[in-house]
């Protein structure tokens, strides 16, 4: 699954350079010139990671990071700060605001892509080959394949995205609206009951392998994936 990377950078030349590097690395860049454009992009579809310049016009990158960490939709999205400020006090301020990593300007495209991949692996539980393992389930993002105890699991595209999200957020409960935002994206109108339909399909997909109990309903809260079925 192609990673969607939001680039919040007011300098067009840097934004274009980063976007080119990301496309070359097989990622999908989404440009935003300021905090407002970034928030609109997130509302449309939640990115896998945010690259953010510290010095933005209007609202600074540091303050935007604080706001994103307070909002339900973006609180778990990893953030890498692009900054010319490499002093320890600046790094501490960023970390306290919820930033996951720093890339100090000037930087090379190769270093940036490596940092992005490292942060994605840490935040989403993937190994260096894009493989996620939860209990007896193994999801290979490069091959777009799911297996259970080595046996192929036939799975539809929506159920795949739903399972991928659950496997990267094990034991965390998500409401129907949250799942709609994270799996379907904010720009797509889908009724909440559609989530229930795909949850049932996902369970039916896992049932022949005795793993349907991993997808749990939490009364009055939503759904979660747990190894303890």
Residue frames as qw, qx, qy, qz and C-alpha x, y, z in Angstrom:
[[0.000, 0.889, 0.458, 0.000, 0.00, 0.00, 0.00],
 [0.423, 0.503, -0.019, 0.754, 1.50, 3.32, -1.13],
 [0.380, -0.506, -0.453, 0.628, 2.31, 5.62, 1.79],
 [0.099, 0.850, 0.316, 0.411, 0.62, 9.01, 1.71],
 [0.539, -0.268, -0.238, 0.762, 2.98, 11.74, 2.97],
 [0.030, 0.951, 0.297, 0.079, 1.75, 15.26, 3.73],
 [0.575, 0.090, -0.054, 0.811, 4.43, 17.91, 3.04],
 [0.137, -0.940, -0.306, 0.058, 3.77, 21.13, 4.98],
 [0.560, -0.242, 0.173, 0.773, 6.34, 23.56, 3.60],
 [0.228, 0.866, 0.225, -0.384, 5.87, 27.17, 2.44],
 [0.025, -0.645, 0.535, 0.545, 8.93, 27.25, 0.15],
 [0.841, 0.412, 0.026, -0.350, 7.79, 25.86, -3.20],
 [0.473, 0.614, -0.632, -0.023, 11.28, 24.78, -4.28],
 [0.155, -0.315, 0.874, -0.335, 11.78, 22.63, -1.17],
 [0.702, 0.168, 0.457, -0.519, 8.22, 21.29, -1.42],
 [0.771, 0.523, -0.218, -0.290, 8.76, 20.26, -5.04],
 [0.278, 0.551, -0.779, 0.110, 12.14, 18.68, -4.29],
 [0.367, -0.165, 0.810, -0.426, 10.71, 16.63, -1.44],
 [0.777, 0.317, 0.248, -0.484, 7.68, 15.59, -3.52],
 [0.635, 0.567, -0.492, -0.181, 9.98, 14.40, -6.32],
 [0.068, 0.420, -0.870, 0.250, 12.05, 12.34, -3.87],
 [0.548, 0.007, 0.662, -0.512, 8.96, 10.78, -2.35],
 [0.806, 0.427, -0.014, -0.410, 7.47, 9.81, -5.72],
 [0.473, 0.564, -0.677, -0.018, 10.80, 8.28, -6.71],
 [0.080, -0.267, 0.881, -0.381, 10.69, 6.25, -3.47],
 [0.290, -0.265, -0.882, -0.260, 7.21, 4.94, -4.28],
 [0.078, -0.463, -0.644, 0.604, 5.30, 7.24, -1.92],
 [0.102, 0.727, 0.536, 0.418, 2.42, 9.62, -2.57],
 [0.261, -0.112, -0.259, 0.923, 3.26, 13.26, -1.72],
 [0.055, -0.815, -0.554, -0.157, 0.49, 15.68, -0.73],
 [0.364, 0.220, -0.132, 0.895, 1.66, 19.33, -0.74],
 [0.256, -0.864, -0.434, -0.003, 0.46, 22.03, 1.67],
 [0.385, 0.565, -0.125, 0.719, 1.90, 25.56, 1.90],
 [0.156, -0.438, 0.396, -0.792, 0.60, 26.44, 5.38],
 [0.172, -0.003, 0.860, -0.481, -1.23, 25.15, 8.45],
 [0.609, 0.310, 0.249, -0.686, -4.72, 25.73, 7.03],
 [0.651, 0.413, -0.509, -0.384, -3.94, 23.82, 3.83],
 [0.190, 0.252, -0.929, 0.192, -2.46, 21.02, 5.95],
 [0.357, 0.105, 0.706, -0.602, -5.58, 20.73, 8.11],
 [0.687, 0.389, -0.040, -0.612, -7.81, 20.65, 5.02],
 [0.518, 0.398, -0.735, -0.182, -5.67, 17.88, 3.51],
 [0.012, -0.122, 0.919, -0.376, -5.88, 15.85, 6.72],
 [0.537, 0.232, 0.447, -0.677, -9.67, 16.28, 6.86],
 [0.679, 0.423, -0.334, -0.499, -9.89, 15.01, 3.27],
 [0.945, 0.052, -0.323, 0.024, -7.74, 11.93, 3.91],
 [0.595, -0.748, 0.291, 0.043, -5.54, 11.13, 6.89],
 [0.517, 0.668, -0.535, 0.029, -1.90, 10.75, 5.74],
 [0.915, -0.135, -0.324, 0.200, 0.48, 8.03, 6.90],
 [0.610, -0.334, -0.139, 0.705, 3.07, 10.64, 7.93],
 [0.125, 0.977, 0.167, 0.052, 3.48, 14.42, 8.05],
 [0.615, 0.058, -0.023, 0.786, 6.64, 16.30, 7.06],
 [0.115, -0.933, -0.338, -0.038, 6.40, 19.75, 8.58],
 [0.421, 0.477, -0.172, 0.752, 8.55, 22.86, 8.34],
 [0.367, -0.435, -0.530, 0.629, 9.13, 24.60, 11.68],
 [0.021, -0.395, -0.041, 0.918, 8.86, 28.13, 10.23],
 [0.180, 0.516, 0.759, 0.353, 5.46, 28.33, 8.55],
 [0.073, -0.291, -0.091, -0.950, 3.58, 31.55, 7.72],
 [0.620, -0.459, -0.172, -0.613, 0.91, 32.36, 10.31],
 [0.851, -0.447, 0.189, -0.200, 0.73, 29.33, 12.58],
 [0.025, 0.661, -0.749, -0.047, 4.19, 27.84, 13.21],
 [0.672, 0.137, -0.712, -0.154, 4.96, 24.18, 12.62],
 [0.171, 0.091, -0.813, 0.550, 5.50, 23.72, 16.34],
 [0.416, 0.102, 0.400, -0.811, 2.06, 25.05, 17.23],
 [0.715, 0.189, -0.381, -0.554, 0.46, 23.09, 14.38],
 [0.476, 0.140, -0.860, 0.120, 2.06, 19.91, 15.75],
 [0.103, 0.023, 0.707, -0.699, 0.55, 20.64, 19.18],
 [0.591, 0.180, 0.084, -0.782, -2.89, 21.14, 17.63],
 [0.674, 0.216, -0.614, -0.349, -2.68, 17.97, 15.55],
 [0.296, 0.093, -0.889, 0.335, -1.77, 15.97, 18.66],
 [0.283, 0.112, 0.562, -0.769, -4.93, 17.27, 20.38],
 [0.645, 0.244, -0.157, -0.707, -7.24, 16.35, 17.49],
 [0.819, -0.033, 0.536, -0.204, -8.75, 12.87, 17.28],
 [0.816, 0.570, 0.032, -0.087, -8.17, 12.52, 13.55],
 [0.551, 0.709, -0.357, 0.258, -4.44, 13.29, 13.57],
 [0.512, -0.754, 0.364, -0.193, -3.19, 12.47, 17.06],
 [0.859, -0.228, 0.440, 0.131, -1.56, 9.19, 15.97],
 [0.720, 0.668, 0.017, 0.188, -0.06, 10.35, 12.66],
 [0.717, -0.330, 0.045, 0.612, 3.76, 10.47, 12.95],
 [0.198, 0.980, 0.025, 0.008, 5.36, 13.89, 12.38],
 [0.735, -0.054, 0.070, 0.672, 8.87, 14.66, 11.14],
 [0.027, -0.944, -0.094, 0.314, 9.95, 18.27, 11.56],
 [0.667, 0.434, 0.116, 0.595, 12.01, 19.91, 8.81],
 [0.281, -0.952, -0.089, 0.082, 14.03, 22.65, 10.47],
 [0.501, 0.634, -0.320, 0.494, 17.21, 24.70, 10.40],
 [0.397, -0.688, 0.368, -0.483, 17.07, 24.74, 14.22],
 [0.801, 0.108, -0.586, 0.061, 19.25, 21.87, 15.40],
 [0.033, -0.479, 0.603, -0.637, 19.96, 22.98, 18.97],
 [0.224, -0.138, -0.935, 0.238, 19.06, 20.62, 21.81],
 [0.194, 0.301, 0.493, -0.793, 16.51, 23.05, 23.28],
 [0.502, 0.271, -0.293, -0.767, 14.69, 23.20, 19.94],
 [0.447, 0.052, -0.870, -0.200, 14.63, 19.41, 19.63],
 [0.072, -0.205, -0.828, 0.517, 13.24, 19.12, 23.16],
 [0.352, 0.304, 0.185, -0.866, 10.51, 21.67, 22.36],
 [0.538, 0.210, -0.556, -0.598, 9.54, 19.70, 19.29],
 [0.350, -0.032, -0.933, 0.074, 9.48, 16.37, 21.09],
 [0.084, 0.257, 0.665, -0.697, 7.30, 17.88, 23.81],
 [0.464, 0.322, -0.054, -0.824, 4.92, 19.07, 21.09],
 [0.832, 0.181, 0.458, -0.254, 4.60, 15.51, 19.79],
 [0.521, 0.689, -0.444, -0.239, 7.14, 15.46, 16.95],
 [0.986, -0.099, 0.129, 0.018, 8.54, 11.98, 16.24],
 [0.768, -0.057, 0.222, 0.598, 11.81, 12.93, 14.49],
 [0.027, 0.884, -0.092, -0.458, 13.86, 15.80, 13.06],
 [0.741, 0.316, 0.271, 0.526, 15.59, 16.41, 9.76],
 [0.236, -0.762, 0.002, 0.604, 17.87, 19.46, 9.93],
 [0.582, 0.796, 0.124, 0.112, 18.21, 21.65, 6.82],
 [0.613, 0.401, -0.433, -0.525, 20.02, 21.32, 4.52],
 [0.690, -0.145, 0.695, -0.144, 19.31, 17.62, 4.06],
 [0.104, 0.243, -0.809, -0.524, 19.69, 15.06, 1.29],
 [0.736, 0.005, -0.251, -0.629, 16.73, 13.31, -0.31],
 [0.656, 0.095, -0.747, 0.060, 18.29, 9.98, 0.59],
 [0.126, 0.051, -0.708, 0.693, 18.49, 10.87, 4.28],
 [0.472, -0.015, 0.151, -0.868, 14.92, 12.17, 4.29],
 [0.776, 0.034, -0.456, -0.435, 13.47, 9.02, 2.71],
 [0.528, 0.077, -0.787, 0.309, 15.45, 6.85, 5.14],
 [0.089, -0.045, 0.559, -0.823, 14.10, 8.83, 8.12],
 [0.637, 0.003, -0.093, -0.765, 10.53, 8.55, 6.80],
 [0.758, 0.043, -0.623, -0.187, 10.80, 4.79, 6.39],
 [0.340, 0.084, -0.764, 0.542, 12.31, 4.40, 9.86],
 [0.295, -0.020, 0.394, -0.870, 9.53, 6.42, 11.52],
 [0.731, 0.035, -0.294, -0.614, 6.84, 4.52, 9.59],
 [0.638, 0.060, -0.763, 0.081, 8.33, 1.20, 10.71],
 [0.128, 0.034, -0.692, 0.710, 8.34, 2.33, 14.34],
 [0.401, 0.056, 0.244, -0.881, 4.83, 3.76, 14.27],
 [0.772, 0.153, -0.191, -0.586, 3.12, 1.06, 12.22],
 [0.763, -0.286, 0.559, -0.154, 4.91, -2.05, 13.40],
 [0.864, 0.496, -0.078, -0.039, 6.33, -3.04, 10.01],
 [0.735, -0.384, 0.327, 0.453, 9.74, -4.61, 9.62],
 [0.131, -0.549, 0.421, 0.710, 12.26, -3.51, 6.98],
 [0.075, 0.063, 0.838, 0.537, 10.41, -5.52, 4.30],
 [0.436, -0.099, -0.141, -0.883, 6.97, -4.11, 5.11],
 [0.552, -0.203, -0.799, -0.125, 5.75, -7.19, 6.96],
 [0.416, -0.415, 0.347, -0.731, 3.41, -6.98, 9.96],
 [0.504, -0.084, -0.859, 0.017, 2.91, -9.99, 12.23],
 [0.456, -0.334, 0.349, -0.747, 0.19, -10.21, 14.87],
 [0.770, -0.098, 0.540, -0.324, -0.29, -13.61, 16.46],
 [0.652, 0.090, 0.714, 0.239, -0.82, -16.14, 13.67],
 [0.485, 0.826, 0.289, -0.016, -1.57, -13.43, 11.10],
 [0.481, -0.319, 0.323, 0.750, 1.08, -12.08, 8.71],
 [0.420, 0.854, 0.281, -0.124, 0.42, -9.14, 6.39],
 [0.576, -0.108, 0.355, 0.729, 2.92, -8.39, 3.63],
 [0.215, 0.799, 0.178, -0.532, 2.36, -4.82, 2.38],
 [0.006, -0.512, 0.603, 0.611, 4.75, -5.19, -0.56],
 [0.008, -0.049, -0.938, -0.343, 3.01, -8.31, -1.90],
 [0.523, -0.102, -0.021, -0.846, -0.43, -7.14, -0.71],
 [0.677, -0.053, -0.716, -0.163, -0.93, -10.59, 0.81],
 [0.534, -0.488, 0.425, -0.544, -2.28, -11.95, 4.09],
 [0.631, 0.096, -0.769, -0.026, -1.43, -15.38, 5.48],
 [0.675, -0.521, 0.274, -0.445, -2.46, -17.33, 8.57],
 [0.756, -0.334, 0.562, 0.044, 0.02, -19.97, 9.72],
 [0.260, -0.318, 0.718, 0.562, 1.54, -19.80, 6.24],
 [0.318, 0.468, 0.800, 0.200, -1.79, -20.35, 4.44],
 [0.039, 0.172, 0.277, 0.945, -3.04, -17.66, 2.05],
 [0.135, 0.532, 0.649, -0.528, -6.07, -15.73, 3.28],
 [0.178, 0.473, 0.563, 0.654, -8.35, -14.63, 0.40],
 [0.152, -0.621, -0.432, 0.636, -9.34, -11.08, 1.29],
 [0.309, 0.813, 0.404, 0.284, -11.12, -8.19, -0.42],
 [0.400, 0.464, -0.096, 0.785, -9.54, -4.73, -0.81],
 [0.351, -0.700, 0.039, -0.621, -11.61, -2.98, 1.86],
 [0.887, -0.455, -0.066, -0.034, -11.17, -5.83, 4.34],
 [0.776, 0.176, -0.162, 0.584, -7.42, -5.71, 3.58],
 [0.116, 0.589, -0.139, 0.787, -7.26, -2.00, 4.45],
 [0.642, -0.623, -0.013, -0.446, -9.33, -2.58, 7.56],
 [0.943, -0.243, -0.116, 0.196, -7.12, -5.47, 8.68],
 [0.587, 0.377, -0.175, 0.695, -3.95, -3.48, 7.92],
 [0.175, -0.675, 0.131, -0.705, -5.19, -0.64, 10.13],
 [0.821, -0.516, -0.013, -0.246, -6.12, -3.00, 12.96],
 [0.926, -0.026, -0.142, 0.348, -2.80, -4.87, 12.76],
 [0.431, 0.407, -0.197, 0.781, -0.88, -1.60, 13.09],
 [0.287, -0.458, 0.251, -0.803, -3.01, -0.54, 16.07],
 [0.566, -0.167, -0.807, 0.009, -3.40, -3.77, 18.06],
 [0.378, -0.425, -0.703, 0.427, -5.60, -3.73, 21.19],
 [0.025, 0.186, 0.133, -0.973, -6.76, -0.16, 20.61],
 [0.264, 0.584, 0.752, -0.152, -10.49, 0.44, 20.39],
 [0.024, -0.082, 0.323, 0.942, -11.80, 2.52, 17.47],
 [0.446, 0.468, 0.490, -0.586, -15.32, 3.83, 17.01],
 [0.604, 0.533, 0.561, 0.192, -17.15, 3.58, 13.69],
 [0.241, 0.969, 0.024, -0.046, -16.50, 7.26, 12.83],
 [0.320, -0.742, 0.533, 0.251, -12.79, 6.82, 13.59],
 [0.628, 0.003, 0.724, 0.284, -12.58, 3.74, 11.37],
 [0.503, 0.775, 0.375, 0.072, -14.36, 5.63, 8.59],
 [0.026, 0.966, -0.217, -0.139, -11.78, 8.42, 8.85],
 [0.390, -0.601, 0.662, 0.220, -8.73, 6.17, 9.00],
 [0.550, 0.042, 0.804, 0.223, -9.73, 3.42, 6.55],
 [0.445, 0.673, 0.565, 0.172, -12.09, 5.09, 4.10],
 [0.331, 0.090, 0.106, 0.933, -10.81, 8.68, 4.36],
 [0.072, 0.501, 0.451, -0.735, -12.69, 11.84, 5.27],
 [0.231, 0.315, -0.340, -0.856, -13.50, 12.76, 1.65],
 [0.307, -0.102, -0.867, -0.378, -15.61, 9.64, 1.07],
 [0.566, -0.209, 0.224, -0.766, -19.22, 9.61, 2.26],
 [0.497, -0.034, -0.865, -0.067, -19.93, 6.24, 3.81],
 [0.649, -0.565, -0.084, -0.502, -22.62, 5.44, 6.37],
 [0.284, -0.563, 0.697, -0.342, -21.43, 4.17, 9.75],
 [0.876, -0.029, 0.391, -0.281, -23.31, 0.89, 9.32],
 [0.748, 0.576, -0.329, -0.018, -21.02, 0.15, 6.36],
 [0.005, -0.609, 0.735, -0.299, -18.25, -0.38, 8.94],
 [0.688, -0.158, 0.593, -0.386, -20.34, -3.13, 10.56],
 [0.887, 0.414, 0.007, -0.206, -20.80, -4.83, 7.18],
 [0.558, 0.637, -0.506, 0.162, -17.06, -4.93, 6.51],
 [0.309, -0.491, 0.716, -0.389, -16.31, -6.06, 10.05],
 [0.859, 0.055, 0.402, -0.313, -18.63, -9.02, 9.46],
 [0.804, 0.562, -0.191, -0.028, -16.89, -9.73, 6.14],
 [0.177, 0.680, -0.658, 0.271, -13.48, -9.56, 7.79],
 [0.566, -0.305, 0.669, -0.374, -14.58, -12.00, 10.48],
 [0.909, 0.285, 0.202, -0.227, -16.01, -14.33, 7.83],
 [0.579, 0.691, -0.427, 0.075, -12.68, -14.13, 5.98],
 [0.007, 0.564, -0.742, 0.362, -10.76, -15.12, 9.11],
 [0.799, -0.214, 0.282, -0.485, -13.28, -17.73, 10.30],
 [0.942, 0.223, -0.244, -0.049, -11.90, -20.71, 8.29],
 [0.525, 0.434, -0.545, 0.489, -8.57, -20.16, 10.07],
 [0.604, -0.534, -0.544, 0.231, -10.14, -19.91, 13.52],
 [0.387, -0.062, -0.168, 0.904, -9.10, -16.25, 13.83],
 [0.118, -0.653, -0.445, -0.602, -12.46, -14.47, 13.57],
 [0.551, -0.725, -0.384, 0.156, -12.44, -13.95, 17.35],
 [0.521, -0.110, -0.052, 0.845, -9.45, -11.60, 17.00],
 [0.055, -0.356, -0.239, -0.902, -11.83, -8.91, 15.69],
 [0.224, -0.404, -0.775, 0.432, -13.67, -7.92, 18.84],
 [0.164, -0.710, -0.346, -0.591, -16.70, -5.73, 19.47],
 [0.258, -0.115, -0.557, 0.781, -16.37, -3.42, 22.46],
 [0.070, -0.712, -0.697, -0.055, -19.85, -2.52, 23.60],
 [0.060, -0.957, -0.254, 0.126, -20.77, 1.17, 23.20],
 [0.339, -0.723, 0.328, 0.505, -17.22, 1.93, 21.99],
 [0.505, 0.668, -0.396, -0.375, -16.39, 0.23, 18.69],
 [0.984, 0.154, -0.088, 0.035, -14.01, -2.48, 17.52],
 [0.196, -0.785, 0.584, 0.067, -10.47, -3.68, 18.15],
 [0.837, 0.293, -0.461, 0.002, -8.08, -6.39, 17.03],
 [0.466, -0.659, 0.530, -0.262, -6.58, -8.51, 19.79],
 [0.368, 0.326, -0.871, -0.023, -4.41, -11.62, 19.92],
 [0.162, 0.063, 0.858, -0.484, -6.49, -12.66, 22.92],
 [0.406, -0.132, -0.546, -0.721, -9.58, -13.93, 21.10]]
